[in-house]
Structure formats: C-alpha cells, structure tokens
Amino acid sequence: MMRNTILLFGIIATFAIAMFGLTILPKMFIDEGVKEPTYFTPFEVTEGHRIFVREGCIYCHSKQVRAEGFGADFERGWGRASVATDYRNLLPHNLGTMRTGPDLANIGARQPGRDWHYLNLYQPRAINEHSIMPPFPWLFEVVSEDARPGREGLRLPEAYRIPGMKVLPTDEARYLVTYLISLDQQIAGVD
Amino acid sequence: MRTNLTKEKRKPVDPGSKQPNTLSVSELDRKARFVVMFLILSGMFWLLFGTLLALVASLKMHLPDWLGTAGWLTFGRVRPLHLNTMVYGWASLTGAGVALWMLSRLLKVPIMLRGYIIIAGVIWNIGLLLGSIQILAGFSRGIEWLEFPVSTMVAIVLCVIIMSASVLLMLITRRVKQLYVSVWYIIAAFLWFPLLGLVSSLPIFDTPTVQAGMNWWYAHNALGLWFTPVGLAAAYYFIPKVLGRPIYSYGLSLLGFWALALFYNWNGFHHLIGGPVPTWFVTISISASVMMVIPVVVVAVNHHMTVVGSFRAVINSPTLRFVVFAAMSYTFVSLQGAAQALRSANEVIHFTHFVVAHAHIGMYAFVTMMLFGACYYIIPRITMREWHSKGLIKWHFWLTALGIIIYTVALQGIGVFQGFAMIDPDVPFTDTVTMTIPYLAARSVSGVLMTAGHLIFAWLMFRMVYRPGEQPASPLIWNKIREEFAS
C-alpha cells in the first residue's frame, strides 16, 4: 500500500502547489491594486461588454497591449502597455490570444466616431473590402425610409444599400459602440 | 517501493498469469462492454457535431458573409462551441471510456460503479447539450476553454468525480501487485481533472487579470493534466501490448511521469507573455515550459526504444498506426511548445494562426489520433466482433493524418509570416489578414479530409453496433442498465 500513498500524495501535492502558485498567489498580488479604485462604469459600458462577450469578439481581437519594444503594438498606435487597472473589473476578462483582427484595447482613441463603428459592425466590408470580420446585422433594424422621422440611417456605400429602407442601430449596437469607444489607453491608468 | 520497481521492469505488460479469484480478460471485457461502449459512442456523437462546427467556423474565416445573418451561427459562437464539444464531449467522454477499460485490464478488476457511471454519462451528455444551446444562444461564460456555463461545468465535474470514485475503488480492490505506468497516468488524470474543474468554477477569480491567469492555468492544464495523461497511458499500454514486448525502461517511465507532474502544472502563464500580469509569474511558466523537455524526451526515448525493430507492425496494425502517429505528434508538439514559450519566439507567433495550429496538433494529432487507435483495439474485444473493413480503417487513418498535416503546414507556415508582418510596423494591418486567406482556405480543405475520416469512423462504429439481421441478446437498454447495477 506504500506505493499507493506515494502516488496519490505526489499527484495531489504537485497539483496543489502549482494551483497555489498560479491562481491564489496572483490573486493576492494583483487584487490588492485593482480592487481599491472604485470605477464609475456606466450602464451602457457594462451592457456593451456583455454583448462583446456574447458575440465572441475576443476570438479574433485581443485586448492587451504589449510594452514598447516587444512586438509593434505601440508603433501601430494600439496604446501604451496594458495594466491590470485598465479593465474596470468587467468580467469575464477579455485579454484574448488572437489577432485575426487588430487589438482593441485602445480602439476608442483610434476610432472615436460612433458612425464608423456602426458601419463596421453592420457590414465590415463597407469600410475595408479586405476585412474578414463577420457582419452583425442583428444589432440593427432595417426600417422604411419614412419611419422614425429625424433618425438618419447608416451611410452605407452603394453596394450595401437597400432601396427604400434605412438601417438603424438598435440599443444593443449603441451599448456595444459605447463600450468600444470607452476603450482608451492614451491616458495613464483609468479615470 | 524500490523492489517493486525492479520487479516490474522485467515483467511483461499485462501478463496472463491467472491467480485465484482473478477474472479472465474476456470476463473483464464483457463487464466493461456496455459502459465503455456508451462512453465511446457518446464521444463519437460529439466528435461529429464538433466537426460540423469546425467546418462552419473554418469556412467563415475566408467567407465572412456566409450564413452572416444568423446570430446563433456567428463565428464568435460557433468557434468556442467547436472547442467545447471536442474537449468535453469527444475527447473527455471517449478518453474516460478508454481509460476505464485500460484500468480494468491493468488492475484485473471489473470497472466499478458501472451503473452510476452510465447515469453520470447521461447527465454529462445532457449537460453538454444544454451548454451547447446556451453558447449558441449567446450565454457563453466568455472564458476560453470554459465557455460552457458554470452549471454545465459543475455537472461535468460531478460526473467525473463518480468515475474517479470508480477508479479509486478499482485501485483499492486490484488483483495485481505492481502498478504499471499507465495506471499512474490514469489515476493522476482522474484526480487532476475534477480538481481543475472545481477550482476553475470557484467564484473567487473576480478581477479580470486574475481571471485571465486562472483561465490559462486551467486551459493549459486541461490538456496537460487530463488529456495528456490519458493519451500517454494509452501509448504506454498499446505500444507494448500490440508488439508483445515490455516497455524499454521502467526508470524512464518513472522519470517521465513525475517530471510531467512537476512541470506541466506550472505552464499556464506562458499564454500571457507580454500581458498585464506581474512578469515573474510569466517567467516561472516559461521556465516550466522549457523544463517540459525532460518528460517529453524521456517518454519519446522510451517509446522509440520499445518500437525500434518492429516498424513492420506499425504499418500492419490499425491500432499501432494511430498510436505511433499520436505518440510522435506528442513529442513534436511538446518540443514546439517549449520553444514557443521563449519570449523571443513568442513575440513573433503570439496572437497568430501558428498557435491555433499548435493547439490542434496537441488535441488532434496527439489526443484524437490516440483515441482512434485505442478504439480500434478496444471495441472488437468488448463487442466480440471484427471490424467491418480493414481498408476503411486505412482510409480513416490517411484522411485524418493527411488532414492534420495539411492543417499544420498551412497554418504554422503562414503563422510565422503573419507574426513577422505583425511585429513590423511598416506593414499595414490589413496585409497581415489578406496574406493568410489562401492558407485559411487550405485549412478548410484539410477540415474536409478530416471530416471524411470521421464519417468513415462513424460508419465503422455503426456497423459494429448495428448488425442488420442479427438479433441482440438483450434488446432493452433499461435491462442492461439494471444489470450493471446488479452486478
């Protein structure tokens, strides 16, 4: 039975030590600095984050900028290196591991205009013909040109226009864009 | 302990020596039949479902407007579901079935708690189904490798705990003195995975970067502490078994096992190189990743020296063909992983398709191929039937092997160029996308090949289970389950 004991003890011990080292220890080191500040996060931003997660944006867009000198993140205008306080304690985390599309940690500073984002979400090829981003038409409603007077539809290029109709962003699109515009790493740390 | 070591070295694997009270191999297999078939067949269902999702996701990468109006089929939902069904459906269920069967053979006791395992398997499948619907409906947990809602995850973990209980009971009541190396790996896997799942479901990781740390600790360990031990156990079992000769060195097996236990645990943070976490955590993981060279080389030498001189058998045996391919892939992918973790390499290939291909060598070329090989050995023995066609097994092998090779060459090849383009600020970002598109299309082609292989596998399995014109001995599934509880 000696053999069993050593085997079982070894299996549990190797796991427990690393578990402590890579989950509990980081928690002790990082949480302290992150939990202190109280973030004013508007409802639109939290909702936008939820939609960002729902549509799985993170599988193509990372949200972590590497420091100047490590990769070309800084030179591409993606902002200074990300720090733990940049994420406003919004969960789940979306640090991401893939850059099929560009990093979004600083997208608010790079593209502050709402219309650009609406167009890009409705039909990415309307902005960049080489884009392989999926379209998100369910975040928009297509209504007759006469409906909702006073609200102007998206300014789509000829190829994507629907005659007699206009495309309006829904609340979900507005939240998502508010969230995207809030991502700004020009400033040092978070407000 | 030392005496045991030397004794086992000389003992051939799974010797047929009959002790009193020991069930014969065929009796063990008969008892394992229903539960192992159930686990493997459910795994196969999720393999086919996951393959379909993989094709959709892969095609969408170069045809972004295809099915573009359906929210539930958007890339960002299909891709994570593909991963989750393959990981928790196919590889976990089939892997559990294979591991339980091997353990029953190695410990010479029937699989314990069979009725409970079947109930656990049913709950597991329902959990997967509900979780899949939730991901497609947009209720993903949003953490890579953990997209299933916590409810599904906890259900899966509880089901694994039932299997772990069975594994420990088998260990206690075993009819052999020595524990063969495969047994260590299987026991470790069944202790590590429930712990991993439980820790990852704890609500204590409540700030983003800490959660990211947990995320990659978990994701890397799911591969390293659940699929890798099961896969290696299968390699250690089937290579000597089919060749009829003992494993080359017991000492190397021991070193390989404990080095894996010691180093693999610490690898997770190499996914966060350059990220917003304290650098020293990352450095620990990089060192541990490099240290992984030890267990990998040790296992590779051990397997190679066992096979050496018998390469004809590798060509002729359907099982060995898959198992040896898988074992070689394990060596390749692990050494690649150690190199990838270095900061200088990671600077280039991080965030590119290179890493996607790397993950597929691990989960497909290693784990999935190993499970295919194991199925080809186990199923004739527990069903007492022969495979329908040897030629089709060959087709299965070559389609899947060629598929994953094309996948790897295409994506890792372009991944390196993509990486160098991305760290060159003079290259516009759009160019890093357009350059990959032909290779993403090649990936879809490789996906079609692998799908064809999976369909052949499914057809062979179907023929195995359903024989037209043949009357099953006991037709009712419920009677079977009642039997499992009674015995």
HADDOCK unambig.tbl for C-alpha pairs under 7 A between the chains (distance, minus, plus):
assign (segid A and resid 3 and name CA) (segid B and resid 1 and name CA) 6.20 0.50 0.50
assign (segid A and resid 11 and name CA) (segid B and resid 188 and name CA) 5.84 0.50 0.50
assign (segid A and resid 11 and name CA) (segid B and resid 261 and name CA) 6.90 0.50 0.50
assign (segid A and resid 14 and name CA) (segid B and resid 261 and name CA) 6.06 0.50 0.50
assign (segid A and resid 14 and name CA) (segid B and resid 262 and name CA) 5.62 0.50 0.50
assign (segid A and resid 15 and name CA) (segid B and resid 265 and name CA) 6.27 0.50 0.50
assign (segid A and resid 18 and name CA) (segid B and resid 265 and name CA) 5.62 0.50 0.50
assign (segid A and resid 18 and name CA) (segid B and resid 266 and name CA) 5.62 0.50 0.50
assign (segid A and resid 22 and name CA) (segid B and resid 213 and name CA) 6.93 0.50 0.50
assign (segid A and resid 22 and name CA) (segid B and resid 217 and name CA) 6.64 0.50 0.50
assign (segid A and resid 23 and name CA) (segid B and resid 213 and name CA) 6.51 0.50 0.50
assign (segid A and resid 23 and name CA) (segid B and resid 214 and name CA) 5.43 0.50 0.50
assign (segid A and resid 26 and name CA) (segid B and resid 210 and name CA) 6.27 0.50 0.50
assign (segid A and resid 27 and name CA) (segid B and resid 210 and name CA) 5.58 0.50 0.50
assign (segid A and resid 30 and name CA) (segid B and resid 210 and name CA) 6.81 0.50 0.50
assign (segid A and resid 31 and name CA) (segid B and resid 207 and name CA) 6.79 0.50 0.50
assign (segid A and resid 53 and name CA) (segid B and resid 142 and name CA) 5.63 0.50 0.50
assign (segid A and resid 54 and name CA) (segid B and resid 138 and name CA) 4.84 0.50 0.50
assign (segid A and resid 54 and name CA) (segid B and resid 139 and name CA) 6.43 0.50 0.50
assign (segid A and resid 54 and name CA) (segid B and resid 140 and name CA) 6.44 0.50 0.50
assign (segid A and resid 55 and name CA) (segid B and resid 76 and name CA) 5.29 0.50 0.50
assign (segid A and resid 55 and name CA) (segid B and resid 77 and name CA) 6.40 0.50 0.50
assign (segid A and resid 55 and name CA) (segid B and resid 138 and name CA) 6.84 0.50 0.50
assign (segid A and resid 56 and name CA) (segid B and resid 76 and name CA) 3.76 0.50 0.50
assign (segid A and resid 56 and name CA) (segid B and resid 77 and name CA) 5.90 0.50 0.50
assign (segid A and resid 57 and name CA) (segid B and resid 76 and name CA) 6.02 0.50 0.50
assign (segid A and resid 59 and name CA) (segid B and resid 76 and name CA) 6.33 0.50 0.50
assign (segid A and resid 64 and name CA) (segid B and resid 275 and name CA) 6.07 0.50 0.50
assign (segid A and resid 66 and name CA) (segid B and resid 274 and name CA) 5.12 0.50 0.50
assign (segid A and resid 66 and name CA) (segid B and resid 275 and name CA) 6.18 0.50 0.50
assign (segid A and resid 67 and name CA) (segid B and resid 274 and name CA) 6.95 0.50 0.50
assign (segid A and resid 70 and name CA) (segid B and resid 347 and name CA) 6.50 0.50 0.50
assign (segid A and resid 71 and name CA) (segid B and resid 347 and name CA) 5.79 0.50 0.50
assign (segid A and resid 71 and name CA) (segid B and resid 423 and name CA) 4.76 0.50 0.50
assign (segid A and resid 72 and name CA) (segid B and resid 422 and name CA) 6.93 0.50 0.50
assign (segid A and resid 72 and name CA) (segid B and resid 423 and name CA) 4.53 0.50 0.50
assign (segid A and resid 72 and name CA) (segid B and resid 424 and name CA) 6.15 0.50 0.50
assign (segid A and resid 72 and name CA) (segid B and resid 425 and name CA) 5.64 0.50 0.50
assign (segid A and resid 75 and name CA) (segid B and resid 425 and name CA) 5.88 0.50 0.50
assign (segid A and resid 76 and name CA) (segid B and resid 425 and name CA) 5.88 0.50 0.50
assign (segid A and resid 82 and name CA) (segid B and resid 276 and name CA) 5.51 0.50 0.50
assign (segid A and resid 83 and name CA) (segid B and resid 276 and name CA) 4.75 0.50 0.50
assign (segid A and resid 84 and name CA) (segid B and resid 209 and name CA) 5.91 0.50 0.50
assign (segid A and resid 84 and name CA) (segid B and resid 276 and name CA) 5.57 0.50 0.50
assign (segid A and resid 84 and name CA) (segid B and resid 277 and name CA) 6.96 0.50 0.50
assign (segid A and resid 87 and name CA) (segid B and resid 208 and name CA) 6.50 0.50 0.50
assign (segid A and resid 89 and name CA) (segid B and resid 207 and name CA) 5.27 0.50 0.50
assign (segid A and resid 89 and name CA) (segid B and resid 208 and name CA) 5.69 0.50 0.50
assign (segid A and resid 90 and name CA) (segid B and resid 208 and name CA) 6.56 0.50 0.50
assign (segid A and resid 91 and name CA) (segid B and resid 207 and name CA) 7.00 0.50 0.50
assign (segid A and resid 91 and name CA) (segid B and resid 208 and name CA) 5.99 0.50 0.50
assign (segid A and resid 92 and name CA) (segid B and resid 142 and name CA) 6.03 0.50 0.50
assign (segid A and resid 92 and name CA) (segid B and resid 143 and name CA) 6.44 0.50 0.50
assign (segid A and resid 92 and name CA) (segid B and resid 208 and name CA) 6.56 0.50 0.50
assign (segid A and resid 93 and name CA) (segid B and resid 208 and name CA) 4.43 0.50 0.50
assign (segid A and resid 93 and name CA) (segid B and resid 209 and name CA) 6.77 0.50 0.50
assign (segid A and resid 93 and name CA) (segid B and resid 211 and name CA) 6.45 0.50 0.50
assign (segid A and resid 93 and name CA) (segid B and resid 212 and name CA) 6.18 0.50 0.50
assign (segid A and resid 97 and name CA) (segid B and resid 351 and name CA) 5.24 0.50 0.50
assign (segid A and resid 98 and name CA) (segid B and resid 351 and name CA) 4.00 0.50 0.50
assign (segid A and resid 98 and name CA) (segid B and resid 352 and name CA) 6.03 0.50 0.50
assign (segid A and resid 99 and name CA) (segid B and resid 351 and name CA) 4.91 0.50 0.50
assign (segid A and resid 99 and name CA) (segid B and resid 352 and name CA) 6.22 0.50 0.50
assign (segid A and resid 100 and name CA) (segid B and resid 433 and name CA) 6.62 0.50 0.50
assign (segid A and resid 130 and name CA) (segid B and resid 430 and name CA) 6.96 0.50 0.50
assign (segid A and resid 130 and name CA) (segid B and resid 434 and name CA) 6.62 0.50 0.50
assign (segid A and resid 132 and name CA) (segid B and resid 61 and name CA) 6.50 0.50 0.50
assign (segid A and resid 132 and name CA) (segid B and resid 62 and name CA) 6.53 0.50 0.50
assign (segid A and resid 132 and name CA) (segid B and resid 64 and name CA) 5.38 0.50 0.50
assign (segid A and resid 133 and name CA) (segid B and resid 64 and name CA) 6.22 0.50 0.50
assign (segid A and resid 134 and name CA) (segid B and resid 64 and name CA) 5.12 0.50 0.50
assign (segid A and resid 134 and name CA) (segid B and resid 65 and name CA) 6.41 0.50 0.50
assign (segid A and resid 134 and name CA) (segid B and resid 68 and name CA) 6.58 0.50 0.50
assign (segid A and resid 134 and name CA) (segid B and resid 74 and name CA) 6.99 0.50 0.50
assign (segid A and resid 134 and name CA) (segid B and resid 75 and name CA) 6.94 0.50 0.50
assign (segid A and resid 135 and name CA) (segid B and resid 65 and name CA) 6.81 0.50 0.50
assign (segid A and resid 135 and name CA) (segid B and resid 68 and name CA) 6.04 0.50 0.50
assign (segid A and resid 137 and name CA) (segid B and resid 69 and name CA) 6.09 0.50 0.50
assign (segid A and resid 138 and name CA) (segid B and resid 71 and name CA) 6.52 0.50 0.50
